Amino acid sequence: MKLRNYLFAAVVLASVTFVSCNPDSIADEDNPYQTEEGVDRNKIKIPGQRNN
């Protein structure tokens, strides 16, 4: 009975390790800092300065 519990624990640990270290993740494709748009500096308005 003890051997069965140890074997079950080893299988659970191996499966969790495999899933957590798997590089095929949706989060890897997500880049929260990548922006597709640029900033037009002519449209920036700073209070207290004249726009040319």
PDB file with SEQRES, HELIX, SHEET and CRYST1 records, atoms N, CA, C and O in Angstrom:
SEQRES   1 A   52  MET LYS LEU ARG ASN TYR LEU PHE ALA ALA VAL VAL LEU          
SEQRES   2 A   52  ALA SER VAL THR PHE VAL SER CYS ASN PRO ASP SER ILE          
SEQRES   3 A   52  ALA ASP GLU ASP ASN PRO TYR GLN THR GLU GLU GLY VAL          
SEQRES   4 A   52  ASP ARG ASN LYS ILE LYS ILE PRO GLY GLN ARG ASN ASN          
HELIX    1 AA1 LYS A    2  SER A   20  1                                  19    
HELIX    2 AA2 ILE A   26  GLU A   29  1                                   4    
HELIX    3 AA3 ARG A   41  LYS A   43  5                                   3    
CRYST1    1.000    1.000    1.000  90.00  90.00  90.00 P 1           1          
ATOM      1  N   MET A   1       0.827  -1.194   0.000  1.00  0.00           N  
ATOM      2  CA  MET A   1       0.000   0.000   0.000  1.00  0.00           C  
ATOM      3  C   MET A   1       0.876   1.264   0.000  1.00  0.00           C  
ATOM      4  O   MET A   1       0.546   2.239  -0.675  1.00  0.00           O  
ATOM      5  N   LYS A   2       1.982   1.254   0.748  1.00  0.00           N  
ATOM      6  CA  LYS A   2       2.872   2.408   0.775  1.00  0.00           C  
ATOM      7  C   LYS A   2       3.510   2.635  -0.585  1.00  0.00           C  
ATOM      8  O   LYS A   2       3.653   3.772  -1.033  1.00  0.00           O  
ATOM      9  N   LEU A   3       3.894   1.534  -1.244  1.00  0.00           N  
ATOM     10  CA  LEU A   3       4.515   1.642  -2.563  1.00  0.00           C  
ATOM     11  C   LEU A   3       3.542   2.278  -3.552  1.00  0.00           C  
ATOM     12  O   LEU A   3       3.944   3.075  -4.400  1.00  0.00           O  
ATOM     13  N   ARG A   4       2.286   1.931  -3.444  1.00  0.00           N  
ATOM     14  CA  ARG A   4       1.256   2.494  -4.329  1.00  0.00           C  
ATOM     15  C   ARG A   4       1.131   4.003  -4.102  1.00  0.00           C  
ATOM     16  O   ARG A   4       1.000   4.758  -5.065  1.00  0.00           O  
ATOM     17  N   ASN A   5       1.168   4.446  -2.863  1.00  0.00           N  
ATOM     18  CA  ASN A   5       1.072   5.880  -2.563  1.00  0.00           C  
ATOM     19  C   ASN A   5       2.299   6.630  -3.073  1.00  0.00           C  
ATOM     20  O   ASN A   5       2.173   7.727  -3.618  1.00  0.00           O  
ATOM     21  N   TYR A   6       3.488   6.042  -2.898  1.00  0.00           N  
ATOM     22  CA  TYR A   6       4.706   6.676  -3.401  1.00  0.00           C  
ATOM     23  C   TYR A   6       4.700   6.756  -4.919  1.00  0.00           C  
ATOM     24  O   TYR A   6       5.121   7.761  -5.490  1.00  0.00           O  
ATOM     25  N   LEU A   7       4.230   5.710  -5.571  1.00  0.00           N  
ATOM     26  CA  LEU A   7       4.155   5.704  -7.024  1.00  0.00           C  
ATOM     27  C   LEU A   7       3.167   6.764  -7.517  1.00  0.00           C  
ATOM     28  O   LEU A   7       3.438   7.472  -8.487  1.00  0.00           O  
ATOM     29  N   PHE A   8       2.025   6.864  -6.844  1.00  0.00           N  
ATOM     30  CA  PHE A   8       1.039   7.884  -7.211  1.00  0.00           C  
ATOM     31  C   PHE A   8       1.615   9.290  -7.023  1.00  0.00           C  
ATOM     32  O   PHE A   8       1.418  10.158  -7.873  1.00  0.00           O  
ATOM     33  N   ALA A   9       2.320   9.516  -5.924  1.00  0.00           N  
ATOM     34  CA  ALA A   9       2.928  10.825  -5.668  1.00  0.00           C  
ATOM     35  C   ALA A   9       3.985  11.141  -6.726  1.00  0.00           C  
ATOM     36  O   ALA A   9       4.095  12.285  -7.168  1.00  0.00           O  
ATOM     37  N   ALA A  10       4.761  10.136  -7.135  1.00  0.00           N  
ATOM     38  CA  ALA A  10       5.783  10.356  -8.162  1.00  0.00           C  
ATOM     39  C   ALA A  10       5.153  10.703  -9.497  1.00  0.00           C  
ATOM     40  O   ALA A  10       5.661  11.571 -10.207  1.00  0.00           O  
ATOM     41  N   VAL A  11       4.051  10.042  -9.856  1.00  0.00           N  
ATOM     42  CA  VAL A  11       3.365  10.334 -11.118  1.00  0.00           C  
ATOM     43  C   VAL A  11       2.778  11.743 -11.091  1.00  0.00           C  
ATOM     44  O   VAL A  11       2.870  12.471 -12.080  1.00  0.00           O  
ATOM     45  N   VAL A  12       2.184  12.127  -9.984  1.00  0.00           N  
ATOM     46  CA  VAL A  12       1.620  13.478  -9.863  1.00  0.00           C  
ATOM     47  C   VAL A  12       2.719  14.529  -9.951  1.00  0.00           C  
ATOM     48  O   VAL A  12       2.557  15.536 -10.639  1.00  0.00           O  
ATOM     49  N   LEU A  13       3.821  14.309  -9.270  1.00  0.00           N  
ATOM     50  CA  LEU A  13       4.930  15.258  -9.305  1.00  0.00           C  
ATOM     51  C   LEU A  13       5.512  15.372 -10.713  1.00  0.00           C  
ATOM     52  O   LEU A  13       5.821  16.472 -11.170  1.00  0.00           O  
ATOM     53  N   ALA A  14       5.662  14.241 -11.400  1.00  0.00           N  
ATOM     54  CA  ALA A  14       6.202  14.263 -12.760  1.00  0.00           C  
ATOM     55  C   ALA A  14       5.262  14.983 -13.714  1.00  0.00           C  
ATOM     56  O   ALA A  14       5.716  15.741 -14.572  1.00  0.00           O  
ATOM     57  N   SER A  15       3.966  14.760 -13.577  1.00  0.00           N  
ATOM     58  CA  SER A  15       3.020  15.416 -14.486  1.00  0.00           C  
ATOM     59  C   SER A  15       2.958  16.918 -14.237  1.00  0.00           C  
ATOM     60  O   SER A  15       2.862  17.695 -15.187  1.00  0.00           O  
ATOM     61  N   VAL A  16       3.011  17.334 -12.991  1.00  0.00           N  
ATOM     62  CA  VAL A  16       2.998  18.770 -12.684  1.00  0.00           C  
ATOM     63  C   VAL A  16       4.270  19.431 -13.203  1.00  0.00           C  
ATOM     64  O   VAL A  16       4.225  20.535 -13.747  1.00  0.00           O  
ATOM     65  N   THR A  17       5.394  18.760 -13.037  1.00  0.00           N  
ATOM     66  CA  THR A  17       6.663  19.296 -13.528  1.00  0.00           C  
ATOM     67  C   THR A  17       6.648  19.415 -15.045  1.00  0.00           C  
ATOM     68  O   THR A  17       7.111  20.416 -15.593  1.00  0.00           O  
ATOM     69  N   PHE A  18       6.125  18.410 -15.723  1.00  0.00           N  
ATOM     70  CA  PHE A  18       6.082  18.445 -17.180  1.00  0.00           C  
ATOM     71  C   PHE A  18       5.186  19.574 -17.672  1.00  0.00           C  
ATOM     72  O   PHE A  18       5.556  20.291 -18.601  1.00  0.00           O  
ATOM     73  N   VAL A  19       4.035  19.740 -17.075  1.00  0.00           N  
ATOM     74  CA  VAL A  19       3.098  20.766 -17.529  1.00  0.00           C  
ATOM     75  C   VAL A  19       3.640  22.163 -17.236  1.00  0.00           C  
ATOM     76  O   VAL A  19       3.485  23.065 -18.060  1.00  0.00           O  
ATOM     77  N   SER A  20       4.267  22.357 -16.089  1.00  0.00           N  
ATOM     78  CA  SER A  20       4.750  23.691 -15.740  1.00  0.00           C  
ATOM     79  C   SER A  20       5.988  24.076 -16.540  1.00  0.00           C  
ATOM     80  O   SER A  20       6.260  25.265 -16.704  1.00  0.00           O  
ATOM     81  N   CYS A  21       6.744  23.103 -17.042  1.00  0.00           N  
ATOM     82  CA  CYS A  21       7.957  23.406 -17.805  1.00  0.00           C  
ATOM     83  C   CYS A  21       7.738  23.284 -19.312  1.00  0.00           C  
ATOM     84  O   CYS A  21       8.688  23.402 -20.086  1.00  0.00           O  
ATOM     85  N   ASN A  22       6.525  23.054 -19.723  1.00  0.00           N  
ATOM     86  CA  ASN A  22       6.222  22.891 -21.131  1.00  0.00           C  
ATOM     87  C   ASN A  22       6.240  24.259 -21.809  1.00  0.00           C  
ATOM     88  O   ASN A  22       5.497  25.149 -21.394  1.00  0.00           O  
ATOM     89  N   PRO A  23       7.079  24.459 -22.856  1.00  0.00           N  
ATOM     90  CA  PRO A  23       7.161  25.774 -23.499  1.00  0.00           C  
ATOM     91  C   PRO A  23       5.986  26.077 -24.422  1.00  0.00           C  
ATOM     92  O   PRO A  23       5.837  27.217 -24.860  1.00  0.00           O  
ATOM     93  N   ASP A  24       5.162  25.105 -24.724  1.00  0.00           N  
ATOM     94  CA  ASP A  24       4.018  25.326 -25.606  1.00  0.00           C  
ATOM     95  C   ASP A  24       2.862  25.911 -24.808  1.00  0.00           C  
ATOM     96  O   ASP A  24       1.882  25.226 -24.513  1.00  0.00           O  
ATOM     97  N   SER A  25       2.990  27.152 -24.472  1.00  0.00           N  
ATOM     98  CA  SER A  25       1.994  27.809 -23.647  1.00  0.00           C  
ATOM     99  C   SER A  25       1.443  29.019 -24.390  1.00  0.00           C  
ATOM    100  O   SER A  25       2.150  29.653 -25.174  1.00  0.00           O  
ATOM    101  N   ILE A  26       0.199  29.330 -24.141  1.00  0.00           N  
ATOM    102  CA  ILE A  26      -0.419  30.490 -24.771  1.00  0.00           C  
ATOM    103  C   ILE A  26       0.241  31.775 -24.256  1.00  0.00           C  
ATOM    104  O   ILE A  26       0.349  32.759 -24.987  1.00  0.00           O  
ATOM    105  N   ALA A  27       0.678  31.757 -22.996  1.00  0.00           N  
ATOM    106  CA  ALA A  27       1.288  32.951 -22.414  1.00  0.00           C  
ATOM    107  C   ALA A  27       2.608  33.298 -23.095  1.00  0.00           C  
ATOM    108  O   ALA A  27       3.008  34.462 -23.092  1.00  0.00           O  
ATOM    109  N   ASP A  28       3.292  32.313 -23.678  1.00  0.00           N  
ATOM    110  CA  ASP A  28       4.544  32.602 -24.368  1.00  0.00           C  
ATOM    111  C   ASP A  28       4.306  33.420 -25.631  1.00  0.00           C  
ATOM    112  O   ASP A  28       5.170  34.191 -26.048  1.00  0.00           O  
ATOM    113  N   GLU A  29       3.132  33.251 -26.239  1.00  0.00           N  
ATOM    114  CA  GLU A  29       2.809  33.989 -27.459  1.00  0.00           C  
ATOM    115  C   GLU A  29       2.365  35.413 -27.154  1.00  0.00           C  
ATOM    116  O   GLU A  29       2.350  36.269 -28.038  1.00  0.00           O  
ATOM    117  N   ASP A  30       2.006  35.660 -25.906  1.00  0.00           N  
ATOM    118  CA  ASP A  30       1.494  36.954 -25.491  1.00  0.00           C  
ATOM    119  C   ASP A  30       2.652  37.851 -25.078  1.00  0.00           C  
ATOM    120  O   ASP A  30       3.464  37.468 -24.236  1.00  0.00           O  
ATOM    121  N   ASN A  31       2.731  39.027 -25.657  1.00  0.00           N  
ATOM    122  CA  ASN A  31       3.760  39.971 -25.246  1.00  0.00           C  
ATOM    123  C   ASN A  31       3.056  41.257 -24.833  1.00  0.00           C  
ATOM    124  O   ASN A  31       2.669  42.053 -25.689  1.00  0.00           O  
ATOM    125  N   PRO A  32       2.886  41.468 -23.529  1.00  0.00           N  
ATOM    126  CA  PRO A  32       2.106  42.630 -23.093  1.00  0.00           C  
ATOM    127  C   PRO A  32       2.789  43.965 -23.362  1.00  0.00           C  
ATOM    128  O   PRO A  32       2.132  45.004 -23.302  1.00  0.00           O  
ATOM    129  N   TYR A  33       4.088  43.969 -23.656  1.00  0.00           N  
ATOM    130  CA  TYR A  33       4.795  45.230 -23.861  1.00  0.00           C  
ATOM    131  C   TYR A  33       4.977  45.570 -25.326  1.00  0.00           C  
ATOM    132  O   TYR A  33       5.513  46.630 -25.650  1.00  0.00           O  
ATOM    133  N   GLN A  34       4.546  44.700 -26.212  1.00  0.00           N  
ATOM    134  CA  GLN A  34       4.703  44.957 -27.637  1.00  0.00           C  
ATOM    135  C   GLN A  34       3.555  45.855 -28.096  1.00  0.00           C  
ATOM    136  O   GLN A  34       2.384  45.537 -27.886  1.00  0.00           O  
ATOM    137  N   THR A  35       3.898  46.963 -28.717  1.00  0.00           N  
ATOM    138  CA  THR A  35       2.867  47.865 -29.214  1.00  0.00           C  
ATOM    139  C   THR A  35       2.988  47.953 -30.725  1.00  0.00           C  
ATOM    140  O   THR A  35       4.089  48.003 -31.271  1.00  0.00           O  
ATOM    141  N   GLU A  36       1.869  47.971 -31.376  1.00  0.00           N  
ATOM    142  CA  GLU A  36       1.837  48.039 -32.831  1.00  0.00           C  
ATOM    143  C   GLU A  36       1.745  49.483 -33.317  1.00  0.00           C  
ATOM    144  O   GLU A  36       2.036  49.772 -34.478  1.00  0.00           O  
ATOM    145  N   GLU A  37       1.342  50.386 -32.429  1.00  0.00           N  
ATOM    146  CA  GLU A  37       1.138  51.772 -32.829  1.00  0.00           C  
ATOM    147  C   GLU A  37       2.282  52.646 -32.327  1.00  0.00           C  
ATOM    148  O   GLU A  37       2.836  52.415 -31.252  1.00  0.00           O  
ATOM    149  N   GLY A  38       2.613  53.625 -33.105  1.00  0.00           N  
ATOM    150  CA  GLY A  38       3.604  54.601 -32.670  1.00  0.00           C  
ATOM    151  C   GLY A  38       2.905  55.821 -32.097  1.00  0.00           C  
ATOM    152  O   GLY A  38       1.679  55.918 -32.146  1.00  0.00           O  
ATOM    153  N   VAL A  39       3.667  56.739 -31.561  1.00  0.00           N  
ATOM    154  CA  VAL A  39       3.115  57.960 -30.993  1.00  0.00           C  
ATOM    155  C   VAL A  39       3.475  59.111 -31.916  1.00  0.00           C  
ATOM    156  O   VAL A  39       4.645  59.324 -32.236  1.00  0.00           O  
ATOM    157  N   ASP A  40       2.457  59.852 -32.342  1.00  0.00           N  
ATOM    158  CA  ASP A  40       2.689  61.026 -33.174  1.00  0.00           C  
ATOM    159  C   ASP A  40       3.022  62.185 -32.241  1.00  0.00           C  
ATOM    160  O   ASP A  40       2.162  62.659 -31.498  1.00  0.00           O  
ATOM    161  N   ARG A  41       4.252  62.629 -32.283  1.00  0.00           N  
ATOM    162  CA  ARG A  41       4.707  63.673 -31.353  1.00  0.00           C  
ATOM    163  C   ARG A  41       4.031  65.010 -31.611  1.00  0.00           C  
ATOM    164  O   ARG A  41       3.999  65.859 -30.721  1.00  0.00           O  
ATOM    165  N   ASN A  42       3.494  65.216 -32.798  1.00  0.00           N  
ATOM    166  CA  ASN A  42       2.816  66.483 -33.091  1.00  0.00           C  
ATOM    167  C   ASN A  42       1.467  66.577 -32.396  1.00  0.00           C  
ATOM    168  O   ASN A  42       0.945  67.678 -32.225  1.00  0.00           O  
ATOM    169  N   LYS A  43       0.887  65.449 -31.991  1.00  0.00           N  
ATOM    170  CA  LYS A  43      -0.430  65.455 -31.351  1.00  0.00           C  
ATOM    171  C   LYS A  43      -0.348  65.539 -29.830  1.00  0.00           C  
ATOM    172  O   LYS A  43      -1.378  65.624 -29.160  1.00  0.00           O  
ATOM    173  N   ILE A  44       0.864  65.515 -29.276  1.00  0.00           N  
ATOM    174  CA  ILE A  44       1.011  65.604 -27.826  1.00  0.00           C  
ATOM    175  C   ILE A  44       0.851  67.055 -27.399  1.00  0.00           C  
ATOM    176  O   ILE A  44       1.505  67.947 -27.940  1.00  0.00           O  
ATOM    177  N   LYS A  45      -0.021  67.285 -26.429  1.00  0.00           N  
ATOM    178  CA  LYS A  45      -0.260  68.639 -25.926  1.00  0.00           C  
ATOM    179  C   LYS A  45       0.243  68.728 -24.503  1.00  0.00           C  
ATOM    180  O   LYS A  45      -0.154  67.938 -23.647  1.00  0.00           O  
ATOM    181  N   ILE A  46       1.110  69.681 -24.249  1.00  0.00           N  
ATOM    182  CA  ILE A  46       1.658  69.903 -22.920  1.00  0.00           C  
ATOM    183  C   ILE A  46       1.052  71.195 -22.384  1.00  0.00           C  
ATOM    184  O   ILE A  46       1.180  72.244 -23.014  1.00  0.00           O  
ATOM    185  N   PRO A  47       0.394  71.132 -21.229  1.00  0.00           N  
ATOM    186  CA  PRO A  47      -0.217  72.345 -20.676  1.00  0.00           C  
ATOM    187  C   PRO A  47       0.847  73.406 -20.372  1.00  0.00           C  
ATOM    188  O   PRO A  47       1.912  73.105 -19.834  1.00  0.00           O  
ATOM    189  N   GLY A  48       0.533  74.642 -20.727  1.00  0.00           N  
ATOM    190  CA  GLY A  48       1.427  75.754 -20.437  1.00  0.00           C  
ATOM    191  C   GLY A  48       2.402  76.058 -21.552  1.00  0.00           C  
ATOM    192  O   GLY A  48       3.180  77.005 -21.436  1.00  0.00           O  
ATOM    193  N   GLN A  49       2.392  75.285 -22.636  1.00  0.00           N  
ATOM    194  CA  GLN A  49       3.283  75.555 -23.764  1.00  0.00           C  
ATOM    195  C   GLN A  49       2.438  75.822 -25.006  1.00  0.00           C  
ATOM    196  O   GLN A  49       1.325  75.318 -25.155  1.00  0.00           O  
ATOM    197  N   ARG A  50       3.021  76.646 -25.901  1.00  0.00           N  
ATOM    198  CA  ARG A  50       2.343  76.918 -27.155  1.00  0.00           C  
ATOM    199  C   ARG A  50       2.588  75.781 -28.130  1.00  0.00           C  
ATOM    200  O   ARG A  50       3.664  75.184 -28.140  1.00  0.00           O  
ATOM    201  N   ASN A  51       1.604  75.489 -28.937  1.00  0.00           N  
ATOM    202  CA  ASN A  51       1.767  74.521 -30.025  1.00  0.00           C  
ATOM    203  C   ASN A  51       2.157  75.273 -31.282  1.00  0.00           C  
ATOM    204  O   ASN A  51       1.529  76.271 -31.634  1.00  0.00           O  
ATOM    205  N   ASN A  52       3.192  74.796 -31.959  1.00  0.00           N  
ATOM    206  CA  ASN A  52       3.636  75.455 -33.184  1.00  0.00           C  
ATOM    207  C   ASN A  52       2.908  74.920 -34.390  1.00  0.00           C  
ATOM    208  O   ASN A  52       3.159  75.365 -35.510  1.00  0.00           O  
TER     209      ASN A  52                                                      
END                                                                             
